[in-house]
Amino acid sequence: MDAVPSSLPDATDAHSDQDAAPVFTHEQIRRVVVGILLCILLAAIDQTVVVPAVPSIAADLNGFSHLSWIVTAYLLTSTVATPIYGKLSDIYGRRALLLPAIVLFVVASVLCGFAQSLMQLIVARALQGLGGAGLMAMSQAAIADVVSPRERGRYQGYMAGTWGVASVAGPILGGWMTDYLSWRWIFWINLPIGIAAYLLSNSALKMLITKKRPARIDYVGSALLTGFTTAALLVMSWGGSEYGWTSPVILGLAAGSLALLALLVMQERANADPLLPPRLFANGVFSRGVLIAALNSGAMFGATFLLPLFFQLVRGADASLSGTLIVPYLGANCIGAFTGGQIARKLGRVKGLIQLGIIATIAGFAMLATIDAATPPLISTLYMLVVGLGIGVVMPCSLVMIQNAAERRDVGSATGAFLFLRSMGSAVGSTLTGVVLAGQFAAGVAQGGITIPVDLGSLRVAPGATTTLDAATQAAAHAALAGAFHAAYAICAVLAALALLCTWRLDDQPLRTTG
């Protein structure tokens, strides 16, 4: 069935499309979901497969000094573009935005594989991020187009499972291809997956009816959002590493980001068709929902950052083994997402599920804040399972909640705002835990009376590990490191606690059974 554009609606019919939401058969939904899962796999695996290849890329392209930009370039463009995709898709339809995003992502992947310098690779990664933003935003919005909010949690579980599989398989696949083929293949592998995703999505999304409406693109809002996001992410990427937190560069970027944010709010309130409609944030369920998602994402990425580092620095594991050891956490995340979706479908509400998930997350981080090198592996695995299950329940349920609260005309914008703020939350979480870890370690080292330079980047103080430190210094460093991880896990628990606070007096709206 081809898309049939409707006639332009009157302004007085702004809400009428809600009642005219089409109903899709299970077979039609299945076709859309299969195509979307490939898009999610394409975007998700690309964020993890590159990690083990970074040293080989640096050696091959002679670019050790700016390696972080391989990740930062993708993060910047994908975060900025996400809400823009969401808004445009509300105007022109999901298929019209998703297909070009797939093409851009695949072409950029090929360019990454052929890069002959680090700068070429960084530029190609930035283009790849522009495509990747469309893959994620359009996939989530398309699900909202064909599945009612009450049934949506079930499919969000499948999507979370796909993301989890990619998270586990990505580093393994990336390491294998780097060792036995070439790091370039981690980008070229996207070509066949992208072609399959394009063909399936092109066919499946034709059934979505595009209700075109007159609209103006908010170019000023887009520019302000781009500037604010870029400045904010650079503060979090460069602060404490490239520049000191009190350096003129970081302070200037921070001040600039706040000024651009203020201008963005003014622009969106004054614009007749804003990029981020203020009516969305005036909805208490939506505004609290995206804040819950951002805080939960901050805690999730804090754990993703801390756990492999803990196994390397405290337990003495190598990089590949540390990735394997966090599989229980990633697997529990997928199980939590799937189970939460199924329960939400039966209950028809998500507030209680979100609260239970957050409470489990807080408890899990509190338990992780007690482990050290002597903790039995079974115990640490159990604690990771608790954290993973809790976080997994919250993320898809919070997305369903905000899509359920949004009007049908705003589903794309609502999804884009959700993913945008979730990305910002992820950046805040990983940055905050990194700062706390390094700061607490430095304070612990000073308190332990260690007078020689000891830093996190080269230290391994697990019992039996080979170090250049004498026994007394090694013991003091070990105590400082354990305390630093305890403080960092506690910060993740605080982020989750703030998310729980956001559920206070949250309206527990029943999930709609129509699109």
N, C-alpha and C positions, 0 to 999 in steps of 0.2 A: 504494500500500500504506500503510495507516494505521499509526501507532505503536501497538504493543500492549504496555502495561506488563506486566512480569513480576511474579510474586509476590515478596514480600520475601525476600531471601536470608538464610541463617543467617550468623552471624559466622564460622563455620568455612569458609564458601564465599567468603571475600573474594577469593580468587585464581581461583575457578572461572570467572568471566566472561571471563577471558583466553582460556581454551580454547574458549569458546562464541562467540567473536567472529564476527559475521556476515560473509558474503562478498558483495560488490556487483558487479554487472555494469558494463561500461564505460559503458553508457548511463546507468545510475543515478549513477555517479560524475560523468559529464559534466553531468548535471542539477544536482547539488549544486555542482559547481565553478562553473558559470555564475552561479548565484544568489549564491554567495559572492564571486565577482569583482566583481559589482555593489556588494556591501556594502563591499568593500575600496576600490573606486573612490570610493564615497560618502564614506568616512572620510578617504581619502588626499588627495583633491582639496580637501577643506575645510581642510586644514592649510596649503595653499600658496596657494589662491586669494585669501585675505584679505590677504596681504602688500601687494600693490600698491594696495589700496584704503584702507589705513590713513590716509594724509593726507586723503583725501576724507571719510572717516568723522569724523576729528577736526574738520575744517572744518564739516561739516554738524551735528554734535552738540555743538560748542563744548567739546570735551574733550581738550585737548592734554596735560594734566598727568598723566593716568592711562591713556594709550594702551596701555602694556605689558600692562595687565590684559585686553585683548582676547585676547591670546595666553595669558597666565598663567592666566586662569580656566579655559580649556579644558584646558590642560596639567595643572592641579591635579586637577580632577575625573576626567579620563580616566585619569590614572595611579593615583589612589586606587581607582577602581572596577574596574580590570582584574582583579586577583586575586579580587575578590569575585564577579564574573561567572563566572570560571573555577570556583570552588568550587561555586557554586549550580548551574551547569550539570552538574556531576558528579552532583548529587542529582536535579535536575528535568529534565535533558535540554537539548540545545543549542537546539532550536526554541522551547522555552518561554521562553528568555532572549533569543534573537536577535530575535524578532518585536517584543516590547515595546521593545527597544533601537532598532530601526529607527523605530518610531512616535515614540519620544521624540526621536530625532535630527531627524526631519523636522519635528515640531511646534516644537521649539526653533529650527530653521532659519527657519521662518516668523516666529516671534517676533523673531528677530534682524533680519529684513528690515523688520519694522514698528516697531522700537525708535525711540523719540523722544528718548532721552537716553543718555548713555554708560553710566550705571548700569543701565538696562534692557538694553542690549546686553551688558554684562558678565554679568549674571544669566542671560540667554538663552544666552550662550556657555558658561557653567558647566553648564547643563542639556544643551547640545549635547555637551559633553565626556562626560557620563554616558552618553549614547546612543552616542557614538563608541567608548567603551571596549568596549561590548558588541559592536559591529560587528567590531572587530579580534579580540577574544578568542574569540568564538564562531565566526568564520570559520576561524581557525587550528585550533580544536579540532574543528570539524566535518570538516575535511579529514582529521584524524587518525582520525576515526571510520569513514571510508569507504575510506581508502587505507592500505595497509601501509607501514611505515617505509621499506622498500627502494624502493617506487614513489613515496613522498611527495615526494622532492626534485624530481621532474619537475613536480609540480603546484605546489610552492612557487616554482619558477621562473616559472610563469604569474602567480602572485600578486605576486611581486617585480616582474615586468614591468608589471603593472597599476599598482603603486605608482609605478614609475618614470615611466610615461606621465602619471600624475596629477601627479607632481612637476614635469615639464616643462610640461605643459599648464596647470596651475593658475595660475601667475603670468601667463601669456599671456592666458588666458581672463579672469582677474580684472582685468587692466589694460584689456582691450578693453571689458568690461561697465561698468567704472567710467567710462571715457572716453565711451562712446556710449550707455549706458543709465542706470544708477545703481548705486552700490555695493550697494544693497539686493538687486539681482538675483544677486549672488554667493551669497546665502543662499537666495533663492527657487528657484534652479535645482536645489536639492536635492530639491524636491517631486516632480517627475516621475521622477527617478532613484530616489528612495526608494520610491515606489509600485511601480515595476518590481521593485526589489530585494525588497520585501515579498512580492509575488505569486509571484515565482520561488522565493524561499527557503521560503515557506510550503508550496508544492507539493513541493519537492525534499526538505525535511527531515522530511516526514511518514514517510519510509521508515526513519528512524533509530529503532531500538527503545530506549525509555527504561527502563532497569533501576532502578526506584525502590527506594530503601533508606531505612530509618529514620535520621534524622540531626537534629542540632540546629544551628541557625545560631550561629556564633561571633560574637555581637554585641560582646562585649568586645574580641576580637581585631580585628574590623572597625573599632571606634572607635579602638583604639590605632594600627592601620595608617594610618587617616585622619589622625590627629594627627601621627604621625611623618612621613608623606609631605608633608603641608602645611607643616610647619615646615622640613623639609629643602629643599623646592623654593623656599620663600620666602627662605631663606638664599642660594640660588644665583641667584634672580631679583633680590633687592634688594641683595645684597652688592656694594659698589663702585659702585653707581648711586644707589639711593634713600638708602642709608646706607653709611658706611664699614665696612670689614671688621672693624675693632676697636671699632665702636660698641656700646653696651649692647644695642640691639635685635638686631643680628646675633649677638652672643655669646650673648644669652639664647635666641634661636631655635635656635642650634646646640646649646646645652646641653640645651634642651627636647627636641630631636629625638633626641639620644643617649639621654636618659632614657626616652623613649617607646619607642625601639627595644629597650632592655633589658627593659622591661615586656612588650613584644610577644613577645620570645623566651620569657620566663617563661610567659606566657599560652598560647602555642602548645604548649609542652612539657607543660603541665598539663592542657590541654583534651583530652577524649576524641575530639572530631571537629573538629580545628583548621582555621582558614581556610587556613593554609599548613602542610601536614603536615610535621613534622620528619623523617619517614621519607624524604621526597623529598630533603632536603638531606643526609641521612646517606648517600645514594647518591653515590659519588665522581664518576661520570660526569655525573649531573645537576648537582651543585653546581659542578663545573668548567665544565660546558657553559653554565650561566647566567652565570657570571663571564666566560667568553670572549665571550659575546654582549653583555654590558654594556660590556666594554672595547672591543670592536669597534664597538659603537654610539656610544660616546664619540668614537672616532676618526672615524667617519663623519660625525657631526654637527659635529665640529670642522672637517672639510673643507668641509661644507655652509655653515658660518658664514664660514670664512676665504676661500674661493675667490672668491665675488662681491665681497667687500670688497677683496680684492687687486686685482681688475680695476678697481674704482672708484677706489681710492686711489692705486694704483701705475701703472695703465695709463690712467687718466683716462676710463674708460667710464661711461656713465650707468646708471641702475638696470636699465632694460629690456635694454640690451646686455650687462650683466654676467650677467644671467640666461641669456641666449642662449649666452654663452661657456662656461658650466659644463655645457651639454648633453652634451658628450663624457664628462664624469665621471658624470653621471646615467645616460646610455645604457650606459656600460661596466658600471655597477653592475647593471643589468638583465641584460646579456649574461652577466656573471659568475654571477649567481644561476641563470639558466636552464641554462647550461653545467655548473655545479657539480651541479645536480640530476640532469642526464642522466648525468654520470659516476658519481655516487653510486649511481644505479640499476644501473649495470653492475658496479661494483666490490662493492657490498653493504656498504661501509664508508665512513666519512667523516673519520676522524682525519687521514689523509694529505692529503686535500683541504683541510681546515681549516688545516693547517700550511702548505701551499703558498700558500693565500690570504693568510694572515697575513704570510708572508715577502714576498709581492708588495706588500702594503700598507706594510710597513716600508720596502721599497726605494723605493716610490713617494713616500712622505713625505720620505724622505732626499733624493730628487731635487728635490722641490718646495722643499725648504729651501735650494736653490741659485739659484732663479730671481729675477730682478729686472726692472726696466723694460726692460732691453736684451735680455732673453732672447727669441729668436725664438718667435712664436706656435706654430709647429709643435712645438717642443720642449716648451713648457709643456702643450700638448694631449696629447702623448705621455705625459708624467708623470701627468696627470690620468687618462688611460686605465688606466695601471698601478694607480693607487690604486683607481679605481672597480671594476676587475675583481677585485682582491684582496678588497675589502670585500664585493662582491657574492657571491663564492663562500662566504664565511664565514657570512653571516647565515642563509640557509635551511638550510645544513648543520648549524649549531649547533642550530637548532630541531628538525630531524629527530633529531638525536642525543639531545636531552633527552626528546623524546616517546618515542623507542625505549627509553630507560632506565626510563621511568615505567611503573607498572602501569596496566592499562586503566582501573581505577576512578579513577585520579588524573590522567588525561590533561588534563581541564579545569583542575585546580589547577596542574598542571605548566606548561601553556600560559600561564595567567594569571600565574604567577610569572615565567616567561620574559619576557613582554611588560612586566610591571611593572619588573623589573630592567633591561630594555633601555631603558625610558623614563628611569629614574634615571641610567643610563649616558649617555644622550643629554644630559640636563641637566648632568651633571658635565662632559662633553666640551666642550659649547658654552661653559659658564661658565669652565672652566679655560683654554681657548684665548683667550677674551676677556680674562681677567685677565692672562695672559702677554703678549698682544699690547699691551694698554694699558701694562702695567708696563715692558716692554722698550722701547717707544717713548718713554716718559717718561725712562727712563734714558739712551737714546741721544740724546735732545734735550739733556739736561743735559750729557752728555759732549761733544756737539758745540759747546757754548758758546752755544746759542741762548737769548737772554734774554727774548724776547717770548713771550706765551702761544701755544702751538700744540697743538691737540687733534685726535684722530682723526676726530671728528664732522664737521669742516669742511675738513679738509686734503685737497688734491689736489696731489701734487708730481710727477706724470708730466711728462716733458719736453714742453714746449710748453703745459702747462696754465696757465690763468690763475690766479694767486694774488696775495696782497697781500705776499708775501715778496720780499726782494731776492735776487739770484742766489746769494750765498754762503749765506744762511740757507736758501734752498730746497734747495741741494745737501746741507747738513748734515741737514735734515729728511728728505730723500730717503734718505740713508744710514741714519738712525735707523729709518725706516719699513721699509726692506728688512731690517734686522737684527731688527726686531720680528716680521715675518712668518716669517723663518727660525726664530726661537725657537719660535713658535707651531706651525709644522709639525713641529718636532722633538718637541714635547710629544705631538702626535698619534702620531708614530712610537714614542714611549715607551709610550703606551697599548697600541698594537698589540704591542709587544715583551712587555709584561706578559701579554697574551692568549696569546702564543706560549709563554711560561713555564708557563702553566696547562695546556698540552698535554703537559708533561713527565710521563712515566709514566702518561698517561691510558689507561685500558682501551679498546682499539679494538673495541668490541662489534660483531658482525655485525648488520646491519639485518634485522629480522624481515620475513618475507614474508607474515605474516598480520596482521589488524587489531590 
